[in-house]
Amino acid sequence: MSDGTGRGTVRGRDFRLFWFGETVSLLGNGIAVVALPFVAVLTLHASTFVVGLLTSVAYLPWLLLGLPAGAWVDRLPRRPVMLVSDAVSFVAFVSVPVAAWADVLTIPHLLAAAFLCGCASVFFTTAQRAYLPTLLSDAELLSGNARLQGSESTAEVIGPGLAGMLVQAFGAVAGLLANALSFLVSWVSLRAIRITEPPPPPPPEVRRRRLRIEVRDGLRFLFRDRILRTLAIFSAVSNIALTGMSSIEVAFLVRTVGAGEAAVGVVLTLCGLGGVLGVLVSHQASRRWGSARAALFCLGGAAPFTLLFPLTGPGAGLVFFVVGGVGAGAGVVAANIITDTFRQRYCPPDLIGRVSASAAVISFGAIAVGGLLGGALGEWSGVRETMWMMTGLYIGATAALLCSPIRKMRDFPRSHPTLLAVESGKSVA
């Protein structure tokens, strides 16, 4: 289905294929998030530091490749980039169960697979964010992002439970095989999309510019804009804190709290319900309070729930972790939907890949730092003590955001001043 402009609608075949492929891939990732630490803890008997290092290594490619990836994506058709990324991820993850069944799996192999898949994720995520406006009109972006985020949240609900069952029934590496197959489904779905992708926005003479200059343009646009800059800094600090907790949550629940594999799967499944709730409220919150106010309200409401994570205990004490996960997840996911939609509308088309990559380098690079920090502090200071430190960091970051210039806005602007000037025929210095 088309809206007459060559763009598919939310209900169109091409978006449905894209959405389906992403949903299956996200479900596989939801399984892998739990299965990967299980492989490290149960199969390879890794230390808490190594468990945290797995998360860090998976996001390290954002620091190494994120900025040039944005420039490359702006030069290339986006769908082929995503197809290659899916193929690389499939190979990386399928190698782990094959090695395990051959009894040659090692921690370096596990780290290498996480790193390689992380490299592919850099290009896929950057291309996906730039590709979505090809499938949807501007008015449909919020609904499209909400559906994709809904799939991610649903995967976070279903994935851990499936991971727990797969681990108990077939062993820890079975979850990684399921994740590998999900990338194959995503690849097939992308191949089936019929819509013709327009050529990359930069004209040939711009594409011949040096890569360093193009990277600089994306960073300059991000850091000169006070809204994008504020969101990027908050994202970095909050991701360090949240990843510092999530990277060791399996070790925390298994070794410190004493929960079994099945109980961990149930707890993380219930926590994922917060993301589903965030999807349901994001659109209404944005319409009722304005996009900027809604984002701040959701993030401010999420912060106190993180205090419940380090209070978790055995048995009925697991309720603390569940309530904290639901409350924090709802606020963070709702805010992510609103701010992602803002960026896609706000950035000029010829810069969207580079600006998205610049923001992602800051955000996902912080995840790499958070995973390493969480693992190191968990090993040296204690796992529960690390949960307390990361909670304090997240609350501090949220308090700083609530005091930022965004607090004076009702809505985020829909277009950058440069785009508004072009549309009205004016010039901007």
DOVEX-757486 format. One line per 4 residues: their letters; for each residue x, y, z of N, C-alpha, C. Coordinates in steps of 0.02 Angstrom, whole numbers, plus 50000, padded with zeros to 5 digits. Each point is the difference from the previous one (the first is absolute). Layout:
<sites>
a> X,Y,Z,X,Y,Z,X,Y,Z | ... .
</sites>
This chain:
<sites>
msdg> 50042,49941,50000,49958,50059,50000,50044,50061,50000 | 49980,50053,49965,50040,50061,49995,49956,50059,50013 | 50030,50055,50022,49963,50060,50013,50002,50048,49942 | 50025,49976,49943,50003,50042,49942,50067,50035,49992 .
tgrg> 50043,49994,50047,50065,50033,49996,50056,49950,49992 | 49981,49938,49993,50051,49948,49995,50020,49972,50066 | 49969,50022,50054,50017,49975,50066,49946,49951,50023 | 50021,49944,50030,49952,49954,50027,49967,50028,50062 .
tvrg> 49939,49979,50014,49967,50022,50061,50013,49949,50055 | 49978,50018,50061,50011,49956,50057,49968,49932,49988 | 49944,49999,49963,49966,49937,49988,50023,49967,49935 | 50047,50030,49964,50022,49974,49936,50041,49936,50006 .
rdfr> 50005,49964,49944,50036,49936,49998,50073,50008,50019 | 50033,50051,49972,50071,50008,50012,50016,50014,50073 | 49961,50043,50032,50013,50012,50071,49985,49938,50041 | 49947,49963,49982,49985,49939,50037,50057,49950,49996 .
lfwf> 50031,49993,49941,50057,49955,49992,50059,50024,50043 | 50013,50065,49996,50054,50028,50039,49987,49989,50075 | 49939,50013,50020,49981,49993,50071,50005,49927,50022 | 49976,49954,49957,50003,49929,50018,50073,49977,50008 .
getv> 50042,50017,49952,50070,49980,50004,50034,50027,50062 | 49985,50064,50015,50029,50031,50059,49974,49967,50064 | 49936,49983,50001,49970,49969,50059,50033,49932,50015 | 50009,49959,49949,50032,49935,50009,50072,50009,50023 .
sllg> 50035,50048,49968,50070,50012,50019,50005,50025,50072 | 49955,50044,50019,49999,50026,50069,49985,49945,50050 | 49956,49953,49981,49985,49944,50044,50063,49958,50010 | 50037,49989,49945,50063,49964,50006,50049,50036,50045 .
ngia> 50002,50066,49994,50045,50039,50043,49977,49995,50073 | 49933,50000,50011,49974,49994,50068,50020,49934,50032 | 50004,49948,49959,50024,49935,50025,50074,50003,50014 | 50038,50031,49953,50073,50001,50006,50024,50041,50059 .
vval> 49963,50053,50017,50021,50042,50057,50005,49959,50064 | 49957,49950,50006,50003,49956,50059,50044,49939,49985 | 49996,49973,49940,50036,49938,49983,50075,50011,50001 | 50023,50058,49976,50072,50013,49997,50033,49999,50070 .
pfva> 49972,50036,50049,50028,49993,50068,49994,49930,50029 | 49944,49965,49982,49993,49931,50025,50056,49956,49973 | 50017,50009,49936,50056,49961,49971,50064,50015,50038 | 50011,50065,50014,50061,50019,50036,50001,49972,50071 .
vltl> 49942,50005,50035,49998,49981,50070,49996,49924,50009 | 49956,49967,49961,49987,49929,50011,50045,49954,49961 | 50015,50019,49937,50041,49956,49957,50074,50012,50009 | 50020,50064,50001,50072,50017,50003,50022,50021,50070 .
hast> 49952,50005,50048,50016,50018,50070,50040,50065,50004 | 49979,50050,49963,50036,50063,49996,49990,50041,50064 | 50046,50046,50013,49996,50045,50057,49950,50055,49986 | 49982,50037,50053,49953,50057,49992,50029,50051,49952 .
fvvg> 50065,50011,50002,50032,50048,49955,49991,49980,49927 | 50009,49936,49985,49992,49976,49931,49927,50007,49978 | 49953,49987,50045,49929,50007,49983,49986,50073,49980 | 50026,50047,50039,49991,50070,49982,50038,50018,49937 .
llts> 50058,49969,49989,50040,50014,49941,49963,49979,49936 | 49959,49948,50004,49961,49979,49942,49956,50057,49974 | 49967,50035,50045,49958,50057,49980,50044,50055,49972 | 50055,50014,50032,50045,50053,49978,50026,49986,49930 .
vayl> 50022,49939,49987,50028,49982,49935,49948,50006,49945 | 49937,49983,50015,49947,50003,49950,49987,50072,49977 | 50012,50048,50044,49988,50071,49983,50063,50039,49985 | 50058,49970,50010,50063,50034,49984,50004,50023,49928 .
pwll> 49973,49962,49950,50003,50023,49931,49969,50068,49988 | 49954,50021,50043,49972,50067,49992,50053,50053,50009 | 50046,49989,50046,50054,50048,50011,50051,49998,49943 | 50009,49941,49970,50051,49992,49948,49973,50017,49930 .
lglp> 49937,49983,49987,49973,50005,49932,49941,50046,49993 | 49971,50022,50055,49937,50036,49997,50002,50063,49957 | 50051,50041,50009,50002,50064,49962,50011,49989,49925 | 50050,49962,49979,50005,49988,49928,49941,49961,49971 .
agaw> 49969,49957,50041,49941,49963,49976,49945,50048,49980 | 49990,50054,50038,49948,50049,49982,50013,50032,49933 | 50064,50017,49987,50016,50030,49935,49992,49950,49944 | 50021,49938,50011,49992,49948,49948,49927,49988,49985 .
vdrl> 49958,49997,50052,49929,49987,49989,49968,50057,49961 | 50022,50062,50011,49974,50056,49961,50021,49997,49927 | 50052,49962,49985,50023,49994,49931,49968,49942,49963 | 49974,49951,50037,49979,49936,49971,49925,49990,50007 .
prrp> 49970,49958,49956,49931,49977,50012,49996,49963,50066 | 49947,50012,50038,49998,49975,50069,49982,49925,50003 | 49956,49977,49958,49978,49930,50005,50057,49951,49988 | 50043,50008,49950,50056,49953,49992,50046,49999,50061 .
vmlv> 50008,50057,50033,50042,50002,50060,49969,49956,50054 | 49934,50003,50008,49966,49960,50050,50003,49925,49983 | 49996,49984,49935,50003,49930,49979,50068,49969,50017 | 50054,50037,49985,50066,49975,50016,50009,49992,50075 .
sdav> 49974,50048,50038,50006,49998,50073,49964,49939,50028 | 49941,49985,49975,49964,49940,50023,50039,49936,49986 | 50031,49997,49940,50038,49940,49981,50061,49991,50046 | 50035,50054,50016,50058,49996,50044,49979,49978,50070 .
sfva> 49944,50027,50025,49976,49982,50067,49981,49927,50003 | 49968,49975,49948,49982,49929,49997,50062,49955,50007 | 50051,50016,49961,50061,49959,50002,50033,50004,50069 | 50002,50060,50029,50033,50009,50065,49966,49958,50054 .
fvsv> 49934,50002,50003,49965,49966,50054,49993,49925,49988 | 49995,49978,49938,49993,49929,49988,50066,49964,50014 | 50056,50037,50000,50065,49968,50013,50006,49978,50073 | 49963,50032,50046,50006,49983,50071,49972,49931,50016 .
pvaa> 49937,49986,49982,49976,49932,50015,50039,49946,49962 | 50023,50016,49939,50040,49951,49962,50064,49984,50039 | 50033,50052,50025,50062,49990,50039,49985,49963,50066 | 49944,50016,50031,49983,49967,50064,49986,49926,49989 .
wadv> 49963,49984,49946,49986,49930,49987,50062,49961,49979 | 50050,50036,49974,50064,49968,49983,50048,50001,50060 | 49976,50027,50056,50039,50003,50062,50064,50041,49992 | 49996,50054,49961,50058,50044,49991,49983,50072,50017 .
ltip> 49942,50013,50030,49981,50068,50016,50042,50027,50057 | 50024,50062,49992,50041,50033,50050,49973,50070,50013 | 50022,50031,50054,49980,50069,50015,50023,50048,49944 | 50062,49994,49974,50018,50044,49944,49953,49993,49940 .
hlla> 49978,49939,49985,49953,49990,49945,49934,50036,50014 | 49976,49993,50061,49937,50033,50019,50007,50076,49994 | 50056,50027,50023,50012,50072,49995,50006,50022,49928 | 50033,49959,49959,50008,50018,49929,49933,50000,49964 .
aafl> 49956,49952,50015,49934,49998,49970,49959,50062,50019 | 50004,50018,50065,49964,50060,50023,50026,50062,49965 | 50067,50004,49992,50030,50059,49967,49980,50004,49926 | 50003,49944,49965,49983,49999,49928,49927,50019,49989 .
cgca> 49956,49972,50043,49929,50017,49994,49990,50074,50017 | 50039,50025,50047,49996,50071,50017,50019,50044,49941 | 50052,49980,49962,50019,50037,49940,49943,50003,49949 | 49968,49942,49990,49944,49998,49954,49942,50044,50025 .
svff> 49990,50000,50065,49945,50039,50030,50010,50075,49989 | 50063,50023,50000,50014,50071,49988,49971,50021,49933 | 50015,49961,49948,49977,50018,49933,49925,49989,49992 | 49974,49946,50029,49928,49987,49994,49959,50054,50033 .
ttaq> 50018,50017,50062,49961,50049,50038,50003,50069,49967 | 50059,50020,49977,50007,50065,49967,49959,50002,49935 | 50004,49946,49961,49962,49997,49937,49925,49997,50013 | 49980,49963,50051,49929,49993,50014,49968,50066,50017 .
rayl> 50033,50041,50041,49972,50064,50019,49994,50047,49941 | 50047,49995,49953,49996,50041,49940,49951,49972,49949 | 49987,49934,50004,49957,49967,49951,49926,50007,50016 | 49983,50004,50063,49929,50001,50020,49961,50057,49967 .
ptll> 50027,50062,49995,49963,50052,49965,49987,49985,49926 | 50035,49952,49971,49985,49978,49932,49935,49961,49997 | 49985,49963,50053,49939,49959,50002,49940,50037,50026 | 50010,50052,50039,49945,50035,50034,50003,50075,49986 .
sdae> 49942,50030,49998,49997,50073,49995,50016,50031,50068 | 50011,50066,49999,50017,50034,50062,49946,49990,50054 | 49937,50003,49980,49945,49993,50048,49995,49929,50029 | 50030,49951,49965,49995,49931,50022,50060,49977,50042 .
llsg> 50051,50043,50006,50061,49978,50033,49989,49982,50073 | 49960,50040,50036,49989,49985,50071,49967,49932,50008 | 49949,49986,49959,49966,49935,50004,50047,49944,49980 | 50040,50012,49948,50048,49949,49978,50052,49985,50053 .
narl> 50027,50053,50030,50049,49990,50054,49968,49965,50059 | 49938,50017,50015,49965,49968,50056,49991,49925,49987 | 49984,49982,49938,49992,49929,49984,50066,49962,50006 | 50054,50031,49975,50065,49968,50005,50022,49995,50073 .
qgse> 49988,50053,50038,50017,49997,50071,49955,49950,50037 | 49938,49995,49977,49955,49950,50029,50026,49929,49988 | 50027,49989,49940,50030,49935,49986,50060,49987,50045 | 50040,50052,50010,50059,49992,50043,49979,49985,50072 .
stae> 49949,50035,50023,49976,49990,50068,49968,49931,50008 | 49962,49979,49949,49971,49933,50003,50054,49947,50000 | 50052,50011,49960,50056,49953,49999,50034,49996,50068 | 50003,50058,50035,50031,50000,50066,49957,49963,50051 .
vigp> 49934,49996,49986,49956,49962,50043,50006,49925,49986 | 49998,49982,49936,49999,49930,49981,50070,49969,50000 | 50050,50040,49978,50067,49973,49991,50031,49967,50061 | 50001,50034,50058,50032,49968,50058,49966,49935,50021 .
glag> 49934,49997,49996,49965,49938,50017,50018,49944,49952 | 50002,50016,49935,50020,49950,49951,50072,49978,50012 | 50042,50049,50017,50070,49984,50013,50006,49951,50059 | 49962,50014,50053,50001,49955,50058,49978,49929,49982 .
mlvq> 49947,49995,49960,49975,49934,49981,50050,49964,49954 | 50030,50038,49952,50049,49970,49955,50061,49976,50038 | 50022,50040,50048,50059,49981,50039,49987,49936,50040 | 49940,49996,50031,49984,49941,50040,49990,49938,49956 .
afga> 49970,50009,49941,49983,49943,49958,50058,49977,49956 | 50037,50048,49971,50050,49982,49949,50071,50024,50016 | 50009,50036,50055,50066,50026,50016,50006,50074,49984 | 50051,50032,50029,50006,50073,49996,50009,50025,49929 .
vagl> 50035,49962,49957,50014,50026,49932,49940,49998,49954 | 49947,49965,50019,49941,49996,49957,49969,50069,49987 | 50003,50044,50049,49973,50067,49992,50037,50039,49947 | 50066,49989,49994,50039,50036,49950,49986,49973,49930 .
lana> 49983,49936,49994,49979,49974,49935,49935,50031,49979 | 49953,50008,50047,49937,50033,49984,50011,50072,49977 | 50046,50034,50031,50015,50068,49980,50030,50002,49929 | 50044,49953,49985,50029,49997,49932,49945,49991,49947 .
lsfl> 49953,49956,50014,49945,49988,49952,49956,50062,49992 | 49995,50040,50052,49959,50061,49995,50030,50050,49952 | 50066,50002,49994,50032,50045,49952,49987,49976,49928 | 49994,49935,49992,49983,49973,49935,49930,50021,49979 .
vswv> 49952,49998,50046,49932,50022,49986,49999,50074,49982 | 50038,50040,50037,50004,50071,49985,50027,50012,49930 | 50051,49962,49980,50030,50007,49933,49949,49985,49946 | 49963,49946,50008,49949,49980,49951,49946,50054,49995 .
slra> 49978,50027,50056,49948,50052,50000,50024,50063,49964 | 50061,50021,50013,50026,50059,49966,50005,49989,49924 | 50021,49941,49981,50005,49984,49928,49933,50005,49964 | 49946,49986,50037,49934,49999,49969,49968,50069,49993 .
irit> 50030,50052,50028,49972,50068,49994,50005,50024,49928 | 49946,50027,49973,49997,50021,49930,50013,50074,49989 | 49988,50041,50050,50005,50072,49990,50070,50019,49976 | 50003,50046,49952,50064,50022,49973,50029,50055,50045 .
eppp> 50058,49986,50026,50032,50048,50045,50029,50057,49959 | 49985,50063,50019,50029,50056,49962,50075,50002,50008 | 50036,50030,49952,50073,50004,50007,50020,50039,50062 | 50058,49987,50028,50023,50038,50058,49998,50074,49986 .
pppp> 49979,50041,50049,49991,50072,49989,50061,50037,49974 | 50062,49987,50025,50056,50041,49977,50013,49992,49926 | 50007,50053,49962,50017,49996,49929,50071,49974,49992 | 50020,49979,49939,50065,49969,49989,50058,50043,50024 .
evrr> 49997,50066,49989,50057,50042,50020,50009,50002,50075 | 49944,49993,50038,50005,49998,50073,50028,49933,50023 | 49980,49946,49965,50022,49934,50020,50075,49990,49990 | 50031,50043,49958,50071,49994,49990,50041,50034,50055 .
rrlr> 49966,50036,50044,50036,50032,50054,50032,49948,50046 | 50050,50020,50035,50035,49955,50044,49954,49976,50056 | 50009,49938,50019,49958,49970,50052,50005,50040,50065 | 50060,50024,50016,50009,50037,50062,49956,50062,50003 .
ievr> 49992,50033,49942,49959,50061,49998,49926,49983,50011 | 49978,49944,49971,49930,49980,50008,49985,49981,50072 | 50047,49964,50031,49992,49982,50070,49996,50064,50043 | 50044,50047,49985,50002,50063,50038,49934,50037,49994 .
dglr> 49970,49999,49940,49936,50035,49990,49945,49971,50044 | 49998,49933,50005,49949,49969,50043,50010,50017,50073 | 50063,49998,50023,50014,50017,50070,49985,50074,50014 | 50019,50043,49952,49988,50072,50010,49926,50015,50005 .
flfr> 49960,49968,49957,49927,50011,50003,49972,49978,50067 | 50023,49943,50025,49975,49973,50063,50019,50046,50059 | 50063,50019,50004,50022,50037,50060,49984,50074,49997 | 49986,50028,49941,49980,50070,49997,49926,50009,50016 .
dril> 49962,49946,49997,49928,50005,50015,49990,49982,50073 | 49972,50047,50039,49996,49990,50072,49954,49942,50020 | 49948,49988,49961,49954,49945,50018,50034,49933,49987 | 50028,49991,49939,50033,49938,49985,50060,49988,50046 .
rtla> 50036,50053,50015,50058,49994,50045,49979,49978,50070 | 49948,50030,50026,49976,49982,50067,49977,49928,50003 | 49962,49979,49949,49975,49930,49999,50058,49951,49993 | 50051,50018,49960,50056,49955,49990,50040,49991,50065 .
ifsa> 50011,50054,50036,50039,49995,50063,49961,49960,50052 | 49935,50013,50005,49960,49961,50047,50001,49926,49981 | 49993,49986,49936,49999,49931,49977,50065,49965,50019 | 50056,50035,49993,50065,49970,50016,50004,49981,50073 .
vsni> 49985,50048,50044,50007,49987,50072,49949,49948,50024 | 49938,50006,49977,49949,49953,50022,50014,49930,49974 | 50028,49994,49940,50016,49934,49973,50057,49967,50038 | 50048,50040,50022,50053,49972,50042,49970,49969,50063 .
altg> 49953,50036,50030,49969,49976,50062,49956,49939,49988 | 49955,50004,49950,49954,49945,49988,50036,49938,49976 | 50051,50009,49958,50038,49941,49976,50044,49972,50055 | 50025,50045,50044,50039,49975,50057,49959,49952,50042 .
mssi> 49934,50012,50004,49956,49955,50036,49981,49939,49958 | 49978,50012,49938,49974,49945,49960,50055,49950,49980 | 50062,50023,49994,50053,49955,49979,50015,49947,50052 | 49984,50014,50063,50014,49951,50054,49937,49974,50032 .
evaf> 49941,50014,49970,49938,49980,50032,49992,49925,50005 | 50023,49963,49949,49996,49927,50004,50046,49975,50055 | 50061,50026,50003,50046,49980,50054,49972,50020,50068 | 49968,50058,50004,49971,50024,50063,49943,49954,50022 .
lvrt> 49955,49983,49954,49943,49959,50018,50019,49928,50015 | 50049,49973,49963,50020,49930,50009,50046,49992,50060 | 50053,50041,50004,50052,49989,50050,49987,50037,50066 | 49973,50061,49997,49990,50039,50061,49932,49986,50031 .
vgag> 49947,50001,49958,49933,49989,50026,49985,49925,50008 | 50030,49959,49957,49990,49928,50005,49942,49974,49960 | 49978,50036,49949,49944,49978,49957,50025,49949,49949 | 49956,49952,49982,50016,49951,49950,49990,50027,49930 .
eaav> 50020,49960,49949,49995,50022,49931,49928,50017,49980 | 49953,49957,50019,49931,50013,49982,49973,50063,50034 | 50018,50009,50064,49977,50059,50037,50028,50064,49969 | 50063,49998,49978,50030,50058,49968,49962,50016,49935 .
gvvl> 49984,49949,49962,49961,50011,49939,49933,50031,50014 | 49966,49977,50052,49934,50028,50017,50006,50072,50023 | 50050,50014,50042,50010,50069,50025,50013,50048,49943 | 50045,49982,49955,50017,50045,49944,49942,50005,49951 .
tlcg> 49961,49948,49994,49941,50003,49958,49950,50051,50027 | 49987,49996,50065,49953,50047,50031,50026,50071,49996 | 50066,50009,50007,50029,50067,49994,49986,50029,49931 | 50000,49957,49949,49988,50024,49932,49931,50028,49989 .
lggv> 49952,49985,50046,49933,50028,49993,50002,50076,50005 | 50051,50027,50034,50006,50073,50005,50009,50031,49932 | 50038,49968,49957,50009,50026,49932,49936,50001,49961 | 49959,49947,50007,49935,49999,49966,49956,50057,50025 .
lgvl> 50001,50011,50066,49961,50056,50028,50025,50066,49972 | 50065,50008,49993,50028,50061,49972,49977,50013,49929 | 49996,49947,49960,49975,50008,49932,49928,50024,50000 | 49959,49972,50044,49929,50016,50002,49987,50073,50020 .
vshq> 50043,50027,50043,49987,50068,50026,50037,50054,49963 | 50050,49983,49958,50042,50051,49970,49960,50048,49956 | 49958,49974,49958,49963,50043,49953,49951,50046,50038 | 49963,49970,50047,49952,50040,50038,50035,50052,50043 .
asrr> 50055,49982,50030,50037,50048,50042,50026,50058,49958 | 50025,49984,49940,50025,50052,49956,49945,50048,49978 | 49942,49973,49985,49944,50042,49978,49972,50041,50058 | 49998,49971,50058,49967,50034,50057,50044,50055,50030 .
wgsa> 50064,49985,50009,50044,50047,50035,50049,50036,49954 | 50005,49979,49938,50051,50025,49956,50060,49954,50000 | 50035,49995,49944,50053,49950,49994,50058,50011,50049 | 50022,50062,50009,50056,50013,50046,49981,49987,50072 .
raal> 49941,50024,50021,49978,49990,50069,49989,49926,50013 | 49972,49965,49952,49986,49928,50009,50065,49961,50009 | 50051,50017,49960,50064,49965,50006,50031,50011,50069 | 49999,50062,50024,50027,50015,50066,49960,49966,50055 .
fclg> 49933,50001,49993,49958,49969,50051,50013,49925,50004 | 50007,49968,49942,50012,49927,50000,50067,49983,50030 | 50052,50038,49983,50066,49986,50027,50004,50015,50074 | 49968,50056,50021,49999,50017,50071,49962,49948,50041 .
gaap> 49947,49973,49971,49962,49948,50036,50036,49934,50003 | 50045,49987,49951,50036,49936,49999,50054,49996,50053 | 50032,50057,50015,50059,50001,50043,49989,49968,50069 | 49947,50017,50037,49993,49971,50067,49993,49924,50001 .
ftll> 49974,49972,49945,49992,49927,49998,50066,49963,49999 | 50054,50033,49976,50064,49965,49999,50027,49986,50070 | 49975,50036,50050,50021,49988,50069,49981,49930,50024 | 49951,49970,49967,49976,49934,50022,50047,49943,49979 .
fplt> 50040,50010,49948,50043,49946,49976,50048,49974,50053 | 50040,50043,50032,50047,49974,50050,49967,49975,50064 | 49935,50014,50009,49964,49975,50059,49975,49928,49991 | 50010,49972,49941,49974,49933,49984,50031,49947,50046 .
gpga> 49956,49954,50022,50023,49945,50042,49971,49934,49974 | 50015,49945,50032,49974,49934,49979,49926,49993,50012 | 49970,49953,49965,49928,49986,50010,49957,50059,49982 | 49958,50022,50048,49955,50056,49988,50038,50065,49987 .
glvf> 50063,50003,50019,50040,50060,49988,50013,50014,49927 | 49987,49950,49957,50007,50011,49928,49949,50050,49973 | 49946,50011,50039,49949,50048,49979,50031,50070,49992 | 50049,50016,50042,50032,50065,49993,50030,50010,49930 .
fvvg> 50033,49948,49976,50031,50004,49934,49947,50007,49945 | 49946,49963,50007,49946,50002,49950,49968,50069,49998 | 49981,50027,50058,49967,50065,50002,50048,50055,49974 | 50063,49995,50019,50049,50048,49975,50007,49996,49925 .
gvga> 50002,49939,49973,50007,49991,49928,49940,50026,49962 | 49940,49987,50025,49939,50023,49966,49997,50077,50001 | 50011,50030,50058,49996,50073,50005,50053,50036,49960 | 50062,49979,50007,50054,50032,49963,49994,49987,49925 .
gagv> 49982,49939,49982,49993,49983,49929,49946,50040,49965 | 49943,50010,50034,49945,50038,49970,50021,50071,49985 | 50033,50033,50048,50020,50069,49989,50053,50007,49948 | 50050,49957,50001,50056,50006,49952,49976,49985,49929 .
vaan> 49960,49948,49990,49977,49983,49933,49955,50055,49972 | 49953,50025,50039,49956,50053,49976,50041,50061,49979 | 50049,50019,50040,50043,50058,49983,50041,49986,49938 | 50024,49939,49991,50040,49983,49941,49959,50007,49936 .
iitd> 49937,49978,50002,49957,50006,49941,49992,50074,49981 | 49987,50041,50049,49987,50071,49987,50063,50034,49974 | 50058,49987,50030,50061,50034,49979,50026,49973,49933 | 49992,49935,49986,50020,49973,49935,49959,50032,49944 .
tfrq> 49936,50007,50011,49957,50032,49949,50020,50072,49990 | 50016,50035,50054,50023,50069,49994,50062,50005,49956 | 50049,49957,50011,50062,50003,49960,49987,49987,49927 | 49957,49951,49984,49986,49983,49930,49965,50057,49964 .
rycp> 49957,50037,50034,49967,50057,49969,50045,50061,49996 | 50044,50007,50049,50037,50062,50010,50061,50006,49955 | 50035,49945,49987,50064,50002,49964,49990,50006,49925 | 50041,50039,49966,49997,50003,49926,50013,49932,49969 .
pdli> 49966,49983,49945,50007,49933,49970,50072,49982,49982 | 50041,50050,49977,50068,49985,49978,50048,49991,50059 | 49976,50013,50061,50042,49993,50059,49974,49947,50049 | 49942,49972,49986,49968,49957,50050,50042,49940,50019 .
grvs> 50034,49970,49950,50042,49942,50016,50058,50019,50046 | 50032,50057,49984,50058,50021,50040,49979,50024,50069 | 49945,50037,50004,49977,50024,50065,49977,49941,50043 | 49963,49953,49970,49978,49940,50037,50060,49960,50024 .
asaa> 50050,49994,49957,50060,49962,50019,50038,50036,50056 | 50004,50067,49995,50035,50038,50052,49966,49991,50068 | 49933,50005,50000,49963,49989,50062,50007,49929,50024 | 50000,49952,49953,50005,49930,50019,50070,49984,50028 .
visf> 50052,50032,49972,50067,49988,50026,50004,50021,50073 | 49970,50057,50016,50000,50024,50069,49958,49953,50044 | 49941,49982,49975,49955,49959,50040,50025,49929,50008 | 50015,49967,49943,50021,49930,50004,50072,49993,50023 .
gaia> 50042,50051,49986,50067,49999,50027,49998,50000,50076 | 49951,50037,50027,49992,50001,50073,49978,49931,50025 | 49963,49963,49960,49981,49933,50020,50062,49955,50006 | 50047,50009,49954,50062,49962,50004,50037,50016,50065 .
vggl> 50002,50065,50017,50032,50021,50062,49962,49972,50060 | 49933,50004,49997,49959,49975,50055,50009,49926,50013 | 50003,49961,49946,50010,49928,50008,50067,49984,50032 | 50052,50034,49978,50067,49990,50028,50002,50023,50073 .
lgga> 49970,50058,50013,49999,50027,50068,49961,49955,50047 | 49941,49978,49977,49959,49956,50042,50036,49935,50018 | 50032,49970,49949,50037,49938,50013,50059,50010,50046 | 50037,50054,49990,50059,50013,50041,49980,50015,50072 .
lgew> 49951,50045,50009,49979,50017,50068,49967,49940,50035 | 49962,49960,49961,49970,49941,50029,50051,49950,50026 | 50056,49995,49964,50054,49954,50019,50038,50027,50061 | 50011,50066,50001,50045,50028,50051,49963,50028,50061 .
sgvr> 49939,50025,49991,49964,50032,50056,49940,49961,50024 | 49980,49950,49961,49939,49962,50017,49944,50017,49952 | 49959,49951,49984,49948,50009,49950,49945,50045,50026 | 49976,49988,50062,49945,50042,50026,50024,50073,50009 .
etmw> 50061,50008,50023,50027,50067,50008,50004,50037,49933 | 50017,49963,49947,50002,50030,49934,49930,50021,49977 | 49950,49961,50015,49931,50019,49983,49982,50066,50033 | 50020,50009,50063,49986,50063,50035,50036,50059,49966 .
mmtg> 50063,49990,49982,50037,50055,49968,49970,50020,49933 | 49980,49952,49961,49971,50014,49934,49931,50034,50007 | 49962,49980,50051,49936,50032,50014,50010,50074,50016 | 50049,50015,50042,50013,50069,50017,50021,50041,49940 .
lyig> 50040,49971,49956,50021,50035,49940,49941,50016,49954 | 49954,49951,49993,49942,50012,49956,49955,50055,50028 | 49988,49998,50065,49957,50052,50030,50032,50069,49993 | 50066,50004,50007,50034,50063,49992,49994,50027,49929 .
ataa> 50007,49955,49950,49994,50021,49930,49930,50025,49985 | 49950,49966,50027,49931,50021,49989,49986,50068,50032 | 50026,50011,50059,49991,50064,50033,50031,50057,49959 | 50058,49987,49971,50032,50051,49958,49959,50014,49938 .
llcs> 49970,49948,49969,49958,50011,49941,49939,50041,50017 | 49970,49987,50058,49940,50038,50019,50015,50074,50012 | 50064,50017,50010,50020,50070,50010,50026,50031,49935 | 49999,49963,49945,50027,50024,49936,49951,50048,49966 .
pirk> 50021,50034,49946,49954,50045,49964,49937,49966,49972 | 50002,49934,49993,49941,49964,49973,49940,50008,50047 | 50012,50012,50064,49945,50005,50048,49953,50057,49983 | 50023,50050,49962,49958,50057,49982,49957,49988,49938 .
mrdf> 50011,49944,49967,49963,49985,49937,49938,49959,50014 | 49949,50012,49961,49942,49954,50000,50010,49945,49948 | 50021,50020,49941,50012,49952,49945,50070,50010,49972 | 50028,49945,49977,50061,50005,49960,49983,50031,49933 .
prsh> 50046,50039,49970,49986,50027,49933,49995,49943,49949 | 49958,50009,49950,49989,49948,49949,50053,50001,49945 | 50031,50058,49990,50051,50006,49948,50056,50045,50024 | 50061,49986,49976,50056,50043,50016,49990,50068,49966 .
ptll> 50023,50055,50030,49992,50066,49969,50025,50003,49927 | 50051,49962,49983,50025,49999,49931,49946,49975,49953 | 49965,49946,50020,49947,49971,49958,49942,50048,49995 | 49982,50033,50055,49944,50047,49998,50015,50058,49954 .
aves> 50064,50023,50000,50019,50055,49957,49997,49980,49927 | 50022,49939,49985,49998,49976,49931,49929,49995,49975 | 49956,49973,50044,49930,49992,49981,49966,50067,49988 | 50023,50052,50037,49968,50066,49992,50036,50044,49949 .
gksv> 50056,49975,49972,50037,50038,49951,50048,50049,50029 | 50013,49997,50065,50047,50045,50033,50069,49969,50004 | 50049,50041,50014,50068,49976,50007,50020,50002,50074 | 50045,49954,50017,50024,49996,50069,50075,50005,49999 .
a> 50027,50042,50042,50072,50007,50002,50031,49939,50031 .
</sites>
